[in-house]
Amino acid sequence: MSTPTTFWRLAGMSYTQYVTRAATAMRTALKEPAKTKAMANEAFSYNATVWEGGVGSGKKNISKLGDAGL
């Protein structure tokens, strides 16, 4: 008997990848005007302080994960 595991692990995904794909599928399946509202919630942004030599030298607006260096 094998140990039980979740289907997203069997598919080779992390939990975060699974949740992201599920949320995207749910948003695209909605009808208007709920779809527009849900798509607006998908966007994110935050400010990151740039540190140089131990001193914060300003803020950088991050709107994509690629810009955050992840």
All heavy atoms as TSV, in Angstrom:
chain	resi	resn	atom	element	x	y	z
A	1	MET	N	N	0.839	-1.178	0.000
A	1	MET	CA	C	0.000	0.000	0.000
A	1	MET	C	C	0.883	1.241	0.000
A	1	MET	O	O	1.794	1.375	0.798
A	1	MET	CB	C	-0.898	-0.035	1.233
A	1	MET	CG	C	-1.910	1.033	1.286
A	1	MET	SD	S	-3.058	0.648	2.647
A	1	MET	CE	C	-4.198	1.913	2.398
A	2	SER	N	N	0.622	2.142	-0.921
A	2	SER	CA	C	1.432	3.357	-1.006
A	2	SER	C	C	0.887	4.433	-0.074
A	2	SER	O	O	-0.270	4.401	0.328
A	2	SER	CB	C	1.449	3.875	-2.439
A	2	SER	OG	O	0.159	4.282	-2.817
A	3	THR	N	N	1.745	5.386	0.223
A	3	THR	CA	C	1.300	6.481	1.076
A	3	THR	C	C	0.442	7.441	0.268
A	3	THR	O	O	0.725	7.701	-0.905
A	3	THR	CB	C	2.505	7.250	1.659
A	3	THR	OG1	O	3.309	7.709	0.575
A	3	THR	CG2	C	3.331	6.362	2.555
A	4	PRO	N	N	-0.608	7.967	0.853
A	4	PRO	CA	C	-1.470	8.900	0.113
A	4	PRO	C	C	-0.751	10.230	-0.141
A	4	PRO	O	O	0.054	10.674	0.666
A	4	PRO	CB	C	-2.665	9.091	1.043
A	4	PRO	CG	C	-2.185	8.712	2.387
A	4	PRO	CD	C	-1.087	7.714	2.197
A	5	THR	N	N	-1.025	10.805	-1.269
A	5	THR	CA	C	-0.464	12.112	-1.603
A	5	THR	C	C	-1.507	12.908	-2.380
A	5	THR	O	O	-2.469	12.348	-2.883
A	5	THR	CB	C	0.840	11.971	-2.408
A	5	THR	OG1	O	1.429	13.252	-2.575
A	5	THR	CG2	C	0.596	11.351	-3.761
A	6	THR	N	N	-1.300	14.183	-2.472
A	6	THR	CA	C	-2.264	15.029	-3.170
A	6	THR	C	C	-2.030	14.957	-4.676
A	6	THR	O	O	-0.921	14.696	-5.138
A	6	THR	CB	C	-2.134	16.486	-2.696
A	6	THR	OG1	O	-0.782	16.892	-2.837
A	6	THR	CG2	C	-2.536	16.616	-1.246
A	7	PHE	N	N	-3.075	15.195	-5.444
A	7	PHE	CA	C	-2.982	15.053	-6.889
A	7	PHE	C	C	-2.063	16.082	-7.521
A	7	PHE	O	O	-1.438	15.812	-8.535
A	7	PHE	CB	C	-4.373	15.095	-7.531
A	7	PHE	CG	C	-5.076	16.400	-7.409
A	7	PHE	CD1	C	-4.932	17.363	-8.379
A	7	PHE	CD2	C	-5.890	16.658	-6.321
A	7	PHE	CE1	C	-5.586	18.577	-8.272
A	7	PHE	CE2	C	-6.546	17.863	-6.206
A	7	PHE	CZ	C	-6.388	18.827	-7.179
A	8	TRP	N	N	-1.935	17.260	-6.921
A	8	TRP	CA	C	-1.052	18.258	-7.514
A	8	TRP	C	C	0.404	17.840	-7.364
A	8	TRP	O	O	1.235	18.163	-8.200
A	8	TRP	CB	C	-1.307	19.667	-6.976
A	8	TRP	CG	C	-1.491	19.803	-5.497
A	8	TRP	CD1	C	-2.660	19.769	-4.803
A	8	TRP	CD2	C	-0.474	19.982	-4.513
A	8	TRP	NE1	N	-2.430	19.916	-3.465
A	8	TRP	CE2	C	-1.093	20.055	-3.250
A	8	TRP	CE3	C	0.906	20.090	-4.570
A	8	TRP	CZ2	C	-0.389	20.235	-2.071
A	8	TRP	CZ3	C	1.607	20.275	-3.401
A	8	TRP	CH2	C	0.961	20.341	-2.169
A	9	ARG	N	N	0.735	17.105	-6.316
A	9	ARG	CA	C	2.088	16.568	-6.166
A	9	ARG	C	C	2.341	15.491	-7.221
A	9	ARG	O	O	3.420	15.419	-7.794
A	9	ARG	CB	C	2.301	15.967	-4.780
A	9	ARG	CG	C	2.679	16.953	-3.763
A	9	ARG	CD	C	4.133	17.343	-3.940
A	9	ARG	NE	N	4.452	18.351	-2.969
A	9	ARG	CZ	C	5.211	19.390	-3.204
A	9	ARG	NH1	N	5.770	19.569	-4.363
A	9	ARG	NH2	N	5.430	20.277	-2.276
A	10	LEU	N	N	1.340	14.653	-7.468
A	10	LEU	CA	C	1.470	13.613	-8.490
A	10	LEU	C	C	1.665	14.224	-9.875
A	10	LEU	O	O	2.329	13.643	-10.730
A	10	LEU	CB	C	0.245	12.704	-8.484
A	10	LEU	CG	C	0.074	11.831	-7.238
A	10	LEU	CD1	C	-1.269	11.114	-7.288
A	10	LEU	CD2	C	1.209	10.839	-7.126
A	11	ALA	N	N	1.087	15.398	-10.091
A	11	ALA	CA	C	1.227	16.088	-11.377
A	11	ALA	C	C	2.542	16.845	-11.486
A	11	ALA	O	O	2.829	17.451	-12.508
A	11	ALA	CB	C	0.057	17.051	-11.571
A	12	GLY	N	N	3.349	16.828	-10.413
A	12	GLY	CA	C	4.649	17.503	-10.450
A	12	GLY	C	C	4.577	18.998	-10.206
A	12	GLY	O	O	5.444	19.741	-10.655
A	13	MET	N	N	3.538	19.452	-9.515
A	13	MET	CA	C	3.361	20.878	-9.236
A	13	MET	C	C	3.569	21.152	-7.763
A	13	MET	O	O	3.372	20.279	-6.935
A	13	MET	CB	C	1.943	21.327	-9.590
A	13	MET	CG	C	1.495	21.102	-10.973
A	13	MET	SD	S	-0.284	21.326	-11.040
A	13	MET	CE	C	-0.382	22.779	-11.993
A	14	SER	N	N	3.925	22.401	-7.476
A	14	SER	CA	C	3.925	22.837	-6.083
A	14	SER	C	C	2.510	23.303	-5.745
A	14	SER	O	O	1.683	23.523	-6.632
A	14	SER	CB	C	4.918	23.976	-5.873
A	14	SER	OG	O	4.441	25.156	-6.478
A	15	TYR	N	N	2.247	23.477	-4.476
A	15	TYR	CA	C	0.917	23.937	-4.068
A	15	TYR	C	C	0.635	25.332	-4.630
A	15	TYR	O	O	-0.467	25.621	-5.082
A	15	TYR	CB	C	0.795	23.943	-2.543
A	15	TYR	CG	C	-0.560	24.399	-2.067
A	15	TYR	CD1	C	-1.671	23.590	-2.221
A	15	TYR	CD2	C	-0.726	25.662	-1.498
A	15	TYR	CE1	C	-2.922	24.006	-1.813
A	15	TYR	CE2	C	-1.978	26.086	-1.083
A	15	TYR	CZ	C	-3.068	25.258	-1.239
A	15	TYR	OH	O	-4.293	25.682	-0.839
A	16	THR	N	N	1.649	26.185	-4.634
A	16	THR	CA	C	1.474	27.546	-5.158
A	16	THR	C	C	1.131	27.521	-6.640
A	16	THR	O	O	0.265	28.270	-7.092
A	16	THR	CB	C	2.747	28.376	-4.922
A	16	THR	OG1	O	3.068	28.334	-3.538
A	16	THR	CG2	C	2.558	29.814	-5.359
A	17	GLN	N	N	1.798	26.666	-7.406
A	17	GLN	CA	C	1.490	26.548	-8.836
A	17	GLN	C	C	0.056	26.066	-9.035
A	17	GLN	O	O	-0.662	26.576	-9.898
A	17	GLN	CB	C	2.458	25.581	-9.506
A	17	GLN	CG	C	3.862	26.092	-9.624
A	17	GLN	CD	C	4.826	25.022	-10.077
A	17	GLN	OE1	O	4.672	23.853	-9.740
A	17	GLN	NE2	N	5.822	25.415	-10.852
A	18	TYR	N	N	-0.358	25.090	-8.242
A	18	TYR	CA	C	-1.719	24.568	-8.341
A	18	TYR	C	C	-2.745	25.650	-8.039
A	18	TYR	O	O	-3.709	25.834	-8.787
A	18	TYR	CB	C	-1.901	23.384	-7.392
A	18	TYR	CG	C	-3.344	23.064	-7.124
A	18	TYR	CD1	C	-4.143	22.501	-8.109
A	18	TYR	CD2	C	-3.915	23.364	-5.897
A	18	TYR	CE1	C	-5.476	22.224	-7.867
A	18	TYR	CE2	C	-5.247	23.084	-5.652
A	18	TYR	CZ	C	-6.021	22.519	-6.641
A	18	TYR	OH	O	-7.341	22.266	-6.407
A	19	VAL	N	N	-2.549	26.380	-6.952
A	19	VAL	CA	C	-3.505	27.427	-6.566
A	19	VAL	C	C	-3.562	28.518	-7.624
A	19	VAL	O	O	-4.641	29.013	-7.966
A	19	VAL	CB	C	-3.136	28.010	-5.180
A	19	VAL	CG1	C	-3.929	29.249	-4.876
A	19	VAL	CG2	C	-3.350	26.961	-4.108
A	20	THR	N	N	-2.419	28.899	-8.177
A	20	THR	CA	C	-2.392	29.925	-9.222
A	20	THR	C	C	-3.165	29.476	-10.450
A	20	THR	O	O	-3.978	30.232	-10.995
A	20	THR	CB	C	-0.942	30.260	-9.598
A	20	THR	OG1	O	-0.259	30.723	-8.436
A	20	THR	CG2	C	-0.881	31.321	-10.682
A	21	ARG	N	N	-2.953	28.254	-10.881
A	21	ARG	CA	C	-3.676	27.744	-12.055
A	21	ARG	C	C	-5.164	27.604	-11.787
A	21	ARG	O	O	-5.992	27.906	-12.643
A	21	ARG	CB	C	-3.092	26.418	-12.497
A	21	ARG	CG	C	-1.732	26.575	-13.127
A	21	ARG	CD	C	-1.217	25.292	-13.668
A	21	ARG	NE	N	0.135	25.459	-14.163
A	21	ARG	CZ	C	0.745	24.588	-14.925
A	21	ARG	NH1	N	0.129	23.481	-15.281
A	21	ARG	NH2	N	1.966	24.810	-15.336
A	22	ALA	N	N	-5.522	27.145	-10.602
A	22	ALA	CA	C	-6.935	27.000	-10.257
A	22	ALA	C	C	-7.629	28.357	-10.208
A	22	ALA	O	O	-8.756	28.511	-10.695
A	22	ALA	CB	C	-7.080	26.279	-8.928
A	23	ALA	N	N	-6.963	29.347	-9.631
A	23	ALA	CA	C	-7.552	30.689	-9.550
A	23	ALA	C	C	-7.715	31.301	-10.934
A	23	ALA	O	O	-8.735	31.934	-11.228
A	23	ALA	CB	C	-6.686	31.586	-8.671
A	24	THR	N	N	-6.735	31.098	-11.802
A	24	THR	CA	C	-6.831	31.617	-13.164
A	24	THR	C	C	-7.974	30.949	-13.917
A	24	THR	O	O	-8.744	31.626	-14.620
A	24	THR	CB	C	-5.503	31.399	-13.913
A	24	THR	OG1	O	-4.458	32.063	-13.202
A	24	THR	CG2	C	-5.570	31.949	-15.326
A	25	ALA	N	N	-8.123	29.648	-13.767
A	25	ALA	CA	C	-9.226	28.934	-14.432
A	25	ALA	C	C	-10.567	29.427	-13.920
A	25	ALA	O	O	-11.514	29.607	-14.697
A	25	ALA	CB	C	-9.085	27.436	-14.201
A	26	MET	N	N	-10.663	29.667	-12.628
A	26	MET	CA	C	-11.918	30.147	-12.047
A	26	MET	C	C	-12.249	31.546	-12.573
A	26	MET	O	O	-13.385	31.821	-12.945
A	26	MET	CB	C	-11.801	30.181	-10.519
A	26	MET	CG	C	-13.081	30.536	-9.780
A	26	MET	SD	S	-13.473	32.290	-9.559
A	26	MET	CE	C	-12.014	32.989	-8.898
A	27	ARG	N	N	-11.249	32.416	-12.638
A	27	ARG	CA	C	-11.492	33.786	-13.119
A	27	ARG	C	C	-11.941	33.800	-14.575
A	27	ARG	O	O	-12.815	34.577	-14.957
A	27	ARG	CB	C	-10.232	34.626	-12.968
A	27	ARG	CG	C	-9.915	34.992	-11.558
A	27	ARG	CD	C	-8.704	35.918	-11.508
A	27	ARG	NE	N	-8.208	36.003	-10.157
A	27	ARG	CZ	C	-7.072	35.450	-9.735
A	27	ARG	NH1	N	-6.297	34.804	-10.574
A	27	ARG	NH2	N	-6.696	35.568	-8.489
A	28	THR	N	N	-11.335	32.963	-15.407
A	28	THR	CA	C	-11.707	32.959	-16.825
A	28	THR	C	C	-13.072	32.327	-17.062
A	28	THR	O	O	-13.714	32.613	-18.069
A	28	THR	CB	C	-10.652	32.233	-17.672
A	28	THR	OG1	O	-10.477	30.911	-17.185
A	28	THR	CG2	C	-9.327	32.967	-17.651
A	29	ALA	N	N	-13.544	31.492	-16.148
A	29	ALA	CA	C	-14.848	30.843	-16.309
A	29	ALA	C	C	-16.008	31.736	-15.894
A	29	ALA	O	O	-17.155	31.455	-16.248
A	29	ALA	CB	C	-14.889	29.550	-15.498
A	30	LEU	N	N	-15.743	32.805	-15.167
A	30	LEU	CA	C	-16.816	33.683	-14.699
A	30	LEU	C	C	-17.441	34.468	-15.840
A	30	LEU	O	O	-16.812	34.709	-16.871
A	30	LEU	CB	C	-16.266	34.669	-13.662
A	30	LEU	CG	C	-15.845	34.090	-12.326
A	30	LEU	CD1	C	-15.144	35.168	-11.498
A	30	LEU	CD2	C	-17.040	33.540	-11.576
A	31	LYS	N	N	-18.669	34.895	-15.640
A	31	LYS	CA	C	-19.353	35.761	-16.594
A	31	LYS	C	C	-19.219	37.203	-16.120
A	31	LYS	O	O	-18.945	37.471	-14.957
A	31	LYS	CB	C	-20.833	35.382	-16.694
A	31	LYS	CG	C	-21.049	34.008	-17.286
A	31	LYS	CD	C	-22.521	33.691	-17.397
A	31	LYS	CE	C	-22.706	32.303	-17.976
A	31	LYS	NZ	N	-24.111	31.933	-18.078
A	32	GLU	N	N	-19.430	38.126	-17.049
A	32	GLU	CA	C	-19.378	39.553	-16.698
A	32	GLU	C	C	-20.546	39.894	-15.790
A	32	GLU	O	O	-21.597	39.293	-15.912
A	32	GLU	CB	C	-19.419	40.410	-17.962
A	32	GLU	CG	C	-18.192	40.284	-18.833
A	32	GLU	CD	C	-16.901	40.732	-18.170
A	32	GLU	OE1	O	-16.949	41.527	-17.211
A	32	GLU	OE2	O	-15.850	40.272	-18.594
A	33	PRO	N	N	-20.485	40.824	-14.884
A	33	PRO	CA	C	-19.373	41.689	-14.501
A	33	PRO	C	C	-18.449	41.073	-13.449
A	33	PRO	O	O	-17.443	41.649	-13.086
A	33	PRO	CB	C	-20.061	42.917	-13.933
A	33	PRO	CG	C	-21.298	42.372	-13.296
A	33	PRO	CD	C	-21.721	41.231	-14.197
A	34	ALA	N	N	-18.765	39.865	-12.979
A	34	ALA	CA	C	-17.923	39.226	-11.961
A	34	ALA	C	C	-16.519	38.941	-12.497
A	34	ALA	O	O	-15.539	39.015	-11.759
A	34	ALA	CB	C	-18.575	37.937	-11.479
A	35	LYS	N	N	-16.407	38.650	-13.790
A	35	LYS	CA	C	-15.105	38.353	-14.392
A	35	LYS	C	C	-14.179	39.560	-14.321
A	35	LYS	O	O	-13.011	39.433	-13.962
A	35	LYS	CB	C	-15.294	37.911	-15.839
A	35	LYS	CG	C	-14.028	37.472	-16.522
A	35	LYS	CD	C	-14.334	36.933	-17.909
A	35	LYS	CE	C	-13.104	36.364	-18.552
A	35	LYS	NZ	N	-13.404	35.715	-19.827
A	36	THR	N	N	-14.704	40.731	-14.637
A	36	THR	CA	C	-13.901	41.949	-14.594
A	36	THR	C	C	-13.417	42.236	-13.177
A	36	THR	O	O	-12.263	42.598	-12.971
A	36	THR	CB	C	-14.712	43.143	-15.132
A	36	THR	OG1	O	-15.177	42.822	-16.447
A	36	THR	CG2	C	-13.877	44.394	-15.192
A	37	LYS	N	N	-14.297	42.065	-12.211
A	37	LYS	CA	C	-13.914	42.287	-10.812
A	37	LYS	C	C	-12.828	41.311	-10.371
A	37	LYS	O	O	-11.859	41.687	-9.714
A	37	LYS	CB	C	-15.121	42.119	-9.893
A	37	LYS	CG	C	-15.928	43.334	-9.683
A	37	LYS	CD	C	-17.046	43.016	-8.707
A	37	LYS	CE	C	-17.389	44.207	-7.881
A	37	LYS	NZ	N	-18.533	43.960	-7.015
A	38	ALA	N	N	-12.984	40.051	-10.743
A	38	ALA	CA	C	-12.011	39.029	-10.353
A	38	ALA	C	C	-10.664	39.260	-11.026
A	38	ALA	O	O	-9.613	39.081	-10.412
A	38	ALA	CB	C	-12.538	37.644	-10.693
A	39	MET	N	N	-10.676	39.664	-12.285
A	39	MET	CA	C	-9.423	39.933	-12.988
A	39	MET	C	C	-8.695	41.129	-12.379
A	39	MET	O	O	-7.476	41.165	-12.362
A	39	MET	CB	C	-9.680	40.186	-14.474
A	39	MET	CG	C	-10.090	38.951	-15.227
A	39	MET	SD	S	-8.821	37.698	-15.205
A	39	MET	CE	C	-9.171	36.832	-16.687
A	40	ALA	N	N	-9.442	42.109	-11.874
A	40	ALA	CA	C	-8.813	43.261	-11.220
A	40	ALA	C	C	-8.096	42.844	-9.939
A	40	ALA	O	O	-7.063	43.403	-9.578
A	40	ALA	CB	C	-9.853	44.328	-10.913
A	41	ASN	N	N	-8.621	41.831	-9.252
A	41	ASN	CA	C	-7.982	41.346	-8.026
A	41	ASN	C	C	-6.709	40.561	-8.312
A	41	ASN	O	O	-5.897	40.355	-7.415
A	41	ASN	CB	C	-8.947	40.468	-7.233
A	41	ASN	CG	C	-10.063	41.263	-6.631
A	41	ASN	OD1	O	-9.941	42.452	-6.427
A	41	ASN	ND2	N	-11.168	40.597	-6.352
A	42	GLU	N	N	-6.531	40.127	-9.549
A	42	GLU	CA	C	-5.368	39.331	-9.910
A	42	GLU	C	C	-4.089	40.172	-9.907
A	42	GLU	O	O	-3.013	39.673	-9.589
A	42	GLU	CB	C	-5.593	38.723	-11.290
A	42	GLU	CG	C	-4.481	37.834	-11.761
A	42	GLU	CD	C	-4.788	37.226	-13.121
A	42	GLU	OE1	O	-5.484	37.854	-13.926
A	42	GLU	OE2	O	-4.330	36.112	-13.350
A	43	ALA	N	N	-4.206	41.436	-10.242
A	43	ALA	CA	C	-3.035	42.311	-10.322
A	43	ALA	C	C	-2.520	42.644	-8.927
A	43	ALA	O	O	-3.272	42.698	-7.964
A	43	ALA	CB	C	-3.404	43.592	-11.055
A	44	PHE	N	N	-1.222	42.842	-8.822
A	44	PHE	CA	C	-0.639	43.213	-7.544
A	44	PHE	C	C	0.523	44.167	-7.789
A	44	PHE	O	O	1.056	44.262	-8.892
A	44	PHE	CB	C	-0.134	41.975	-6.783
A	44	PHE	CG	C	1.173	41.457	-7.304
A	44	PHE	CD1	C	2.360	41.824	-6.690
A	44	PHE	CD2	C	1.218	40.636	-8.399
A	44	PHE	CE1	C	3.566	41.361	-7.174
A	44	PHE	CE2	C	2.422	40.160	-8.885
A	44	PHE	CZ	C	3.597	40.525	-8.271
A	45	SER	N	N	0.913	44.859	-6.772
A	45	SER	CA	C	2.129	45.670	-6.810
A	45	SER	C	C	2.550	45.974	-5.381
A	45	SER	O	O	1.729	45.941	-4.461
A	45	SER	CB	C	1.921	46.970	-7.587
A	45	SER	OG	O	1.040	47.811	-6.891
A	46	TYR	N	N	3.824	46.213	-5.204
A	46	TYR	CA	C	4.337	46.631	-3.911
A	46	TYR	C	C	5.625	47.400	-4.130
A	46	TYR	O	O	6.195	47.392	-5.219
A	46	TYR	CB	C	4.546	45.439	-2.964
A	46	TYR	CG	C	5.641	44.482	-3.368
A	46	TYR	CD1	C	6.935	44.636	-2.887
A	46	TYR	CD2	C	5.382	43.411	-4.201
A	46	TYR	CE1	C	7.933	43.763	-3.247
A	46	TYR	CE2	C	6.369	42.531	-4.554
A	46	TYR	CZ	C	7.650	42.707	-4.077
A	46	TYR	OH	O	8.632	41.836	-4.436
A	47	ASN	N	N	6.048	48.093	-3.107
A	47	ASN	CA	C	7.285	48.860	-3.172
A	47	ASN	C	C	8.377	48.130	-2.414
A	47	ASN	O	O	8.151	47.616	-1.330
A	47	ASN	CB	C	7.101	50.250	-2.564
A	47	ASN	CG	C	6.170	51.107	-3.394
A	47	ASN	OD1	O	6.167	51.028	-4.606
A	47	ASN	ND2	N	5.368	51.921	-2.735
A	48	ALA	N	N	9.563	48.095	-2.995
A	48	ALA	CA	C	10.717	47.488	-2.343
A	48	ALA	C	C	11.777	48.567	-2.164
A	48	ALA	O	O	12.039	49.352	-3.080
A	48	ALA	CB	C	11.263	46.346	-3.178
A	49	THR	N	N	12.365	48.631	-1.000
A	49	THR	CA	C	13.426	49.591	-0.750
A	49	THR	C	C	14.734	49.024	-1.257
A	49	THR	O	O	15.083	47.877	-0.999
A	49	THR	CB	C	13.545	49.892	0.755
A	49	THR	OG1	O	12.295	50.389	1.212
A	49	THR	CG2	C	14.619	50.914	1.031
A	50	VAL	N	N	15.460	49.831	-1.990
A	50	VAL	CA	C	16.758	49.438	-2.518
A	50	VAL	C	C	17.815	49.817	-1.485
A	50	VAL	O	O	17.928	50.979	-1.092
A	50	VAL	CB	C	17.038	50.145	-3.864
A	50	VAL	CG1	C	18.394	49.761	-4.410
A	50	VAL	CG2	C	15.936	49.816	-4.866
A	51	TRP	N	N	18.581	48.816	-1.027
A	51	TRP	CA	C	19.607	49.043	-0.007
A	51	TRP	C	C	20.982	48.987	-0.648
A	51	TRP	O	O	21.324	48.048	-1.351
A	51	TRP	CB	C	19.507	47.982	1.090
A	51	TRP	CG	C	18.264	48.115	1.883
A	51	TRP	CD1	C	17.042	47.580	1.605
A	51	TRP	CD2	C	18.100	48.857	3.081
A	51	TRP	NE1	N	16.133	47.932	2.554
A	51	TRP	CE2	C	16.759	48.721	3.486
A	51	TRP	CE3	C	18.958	49.617	3.867
A	51	TRP	CZ2	C	16.263	49.314	4.626
A	51	TRP	CZ3	C	18.462	50.202	5.003
A	51	TRP	CH2	C	17.126	50.058	5.373
A	52	GLU	N	N	21.771	50.032	-0.390
A	52	GLU	CA	C	23.145	50.076	-0.887
A	52	GLU	C	C	24.040	50.551	0.245
A	52	GLU	O	O	23.827	51.638	0.803
A	52	GLU	CB	C	23.259	51.019	-2.077
A	52	GLU	CG	C	22.489	50.536	-3.295
A	52	GLU	CD	C	22.525	51.542	-4.429
A	52	GLU	OE1	O	23.243	52.547	-4.328
A	52	GLU	OE2	O	21.799	51.312	-5.406
A	53	GLY	N	N	25.004	49.735	0.607
A	53	GLY	CA	C	25.935	50.110	1.675
A	53	GLY	C	C	25.255	50.249	3.025
A	53	GLY	O	O	25.680	51.065	3.844
A	54	GLY	N	N	24.205	49.501	3.270
A	54	GLY	CA	C	23.505	49.553	4.548
A	54	GLY	C	C	22.546	50.715	4.701
A	54	GLY	O	O	22.012	50.949	5.774
A	55	VAL	N	N	22.304	51.449	3.621
A	55	VAL	CA	C	21.405	52.606	3.674
A	55	VAL	C	C	20.324	52.437	2.609
A	55	VAL	O	O	20.625	52.120	1.457
A	55	VAL	CB	C	22.192	53.918	3.414
A	55	VAL	CG1	C	21.270	55.117	3.406
A	55	VAL	CG2	C	23.306	54.082	4.419
A	56	GLY	N	N	19.088	52.661	3.004
A	56	GLY	CA	C	17.988	52.623	2.053
A	56	GLY	C	C	18.074	53.824	1.134
A	56	GLY	O	O	18.139	54.963	1.580
A	57	SER	N	N	18.109	53.566	-0.187
A	57	SER	CA	C	18.325	54.673	-1.118
A	57	SER	C	C	17.126	54.957	-2.012
A	57	SER	O	O	17.269	55.598	-3.039
A	57	SER	CB	C	19.544	54.381	-1.986
A	57	SER	OG	O	19.329	53.235	-2.758
A	58	GLY	N	N	15.974	54.498	-1.634
A	58	GLY	CA	C	14.793	54.785	-2.440
A	58	GLY	C	C	13.945	53.552	-2.627
A	58	GLY	O	O	14.329	52.446	-2.246
A	59	LYS	N	N	12.808	53.752	-3.211
A	59	LYS	CA	C	11.872	52.647	-3.397
A	59	LYS	C	C	11.747	52.314	-4.870
A	59	LYS	O	O	11.815	53.182	-5.738
A	59	LYS	CB	C	10.496	53.013	-2.831
A	59	LYS	CG	C	10.501	53.159	-1.336
A	59	LYS	CD	C	9.115	53.396	-0.795
A	59	LYS	CE	C	9.180	53.466	0.722
A	59	LYS	NZ	N	7.862	53.631	1.309
A	60	LYS	N	N	11.553	51.028	-5.119
A	60	LYS	CA	C	11.344	50.539	-6.473
A	60	LYS	C	C	9.965	49.903	-6.526
A	60	LYS	O	O	9.647	49.049	-5.710
A	60	LYS	CB	C	12.423	49.508	-6.815
A	60	LYS	CG	C	12.276	48.916	-8.194
A	60	LYS	CD	C	13.372	47.900	-8.462
A	60	LYS	CE	C	13.161	47.261	-9.814
A	60	LYS	NZ	N	14.098	46.174	-10.044
A	61	ASN	N	N	9.131	50.346	-7.454
A	61	ASN	CA	C	7.791	49.779	-7.604
A	61	ASN	C	C	7.877	48.442	-8.317
A	61	ASN	O	O	8.432	48.335	-9.400
A	61	ASN	CB	C	6.893	50.739	-8.389
A	61	ASN	CG	C	5.455	50.254	-8.423
A	61	ASN	OD1	O	5.042	49.457	-7.613
A	61	ASN	ND2	N	4.702	50.760	-9.377
A	62	ILE	N	N	7.339	47.407	-7.685
A	62	ILE	CA	C	7.347	46.056	-8.242
A	62	ILE	C	C	5.926	45.715	-8.678
A	62	ILE	O	O	5.016	45.720	-7.879
A	62	ILE	CB	C	7.820	45.021	-7.198
A	62	ILE	CG1	C	9.157	45.416	-6.576
A	62	ILE	CG2	C	7.859	43.633	-7.791
A	62	ILE	CD1	C	10.315	45.416	-7.516
A	63	SER	N	N	5.755	45.422	-9.965
A	63	SER	CA	C	4.428	45.045	-10.443
A	63	SER	C	C	4.420	43.658	-11.084
A	63	SER	O	O	3.361	43.129	-11.389
A	63	SER	CB	C	3.911	46.077	-11.449
A	63	SER	OG	O	4.793	46.169	-12.539
A	64	LYS	N	N	5.614	43.062	-11.292
A	64	LYS	CA	C	5.716	41.704	-11.811
A	64	LYS	C	C	6.713	40.944	-10.949
A	64	LYS	O	O	7.681	41.524	-10.456
A	64	LYS	CB	C	6.233	41.703	-13.254
A	64	LYS	CG	C	5.318	42.372	-14.248
A	64	LYS	CD	C	5.818	42.208	-15.668
A	64	LYS	CE	C	7.199	42.797	-15.826
A	64	LYS	NZ	N	7.700	42.786	-17.196
A	65	LEU	N	N	6.492	39.652	-10.768
A	65	LEU	CA	C	7.416	38.857	-9.974
A	65	LEU	C	C	8.809	38.840	-10.573
A	65	LEU	O	O	9.803	38.800	-9.868
A	65	LEU	CB	C	6.893	37.432	-9.808
A	65	LEU	CG	C	5.719	37.266	-8.880
A	65	LEU	CD1	C	5.285	35.804	-8.848
A	65	LEU	CD2	C	6.056	37.730	-7.484
A	66	GLY	N	N	8.913	38.929	-11.879
A	66	GLY	CA	C	10.213	38.968	-12.539
A	66	GLY	C	C	11.028	40.183	-12.136
A	66	GLY	O	O	12.256	40.138	-12.080
A	67	ASP	N	N	10.345	41.285	-11.839
A	67	ASP	CA	C	11.047	42.497	-11.412
A	67	ASP	C	C	11.578	42.375	-9.980
A	67	ASP	O	O	12.471	43.108	-9.595
A	67	ASP	CB	C	10.111	43.716	-11.476
A	67	ASP	CG	C	9.706	44.051	-12.887
A	67	ASP	OD1	O	10.368	43.578	-13.841
A	67	ASP	OD2	O	8.710	44.778	-13.061
A	68	ALA	N	N	11.016	41.473	-9.212
A	68	ALA	CA	C	11.417	41.322	-7.817
A	68	ALA	C	C	12.662	40.450	-7.688
A	68	ALA	O	O	13.202	40.313	-6.600
A	68	ALA	CB	C	10.285	40.723	-7.000
A	69	GLY	N	N	13.109	39.861	-8.776
A	69	GLY	CA	C	14.278	39.013	-8.727
A	69	GLY	C	C	13.982	37.613	-8.240
A	69	GLY	O	O	14.869	36.902	-7.785
A	70	LEU	N	N	12.725	37.201	-8.309
A	70	LEU	CA	C	12.347	35.858	-7.865
A	70	LEU	C	C	12.506	34.862	-8.986
A	70	LEU	O	O	12.323	35.073	-10.088
A	70	LEU	CB	C	10.918	35.847	-7.347
A	70	LEU	CG	C	10.669	36.746	-6.153
A	70	LEU	CD1	C	9.179	36.746	-5.805
A	70	LEU	CD2	C	11.459	36.269	-4.965
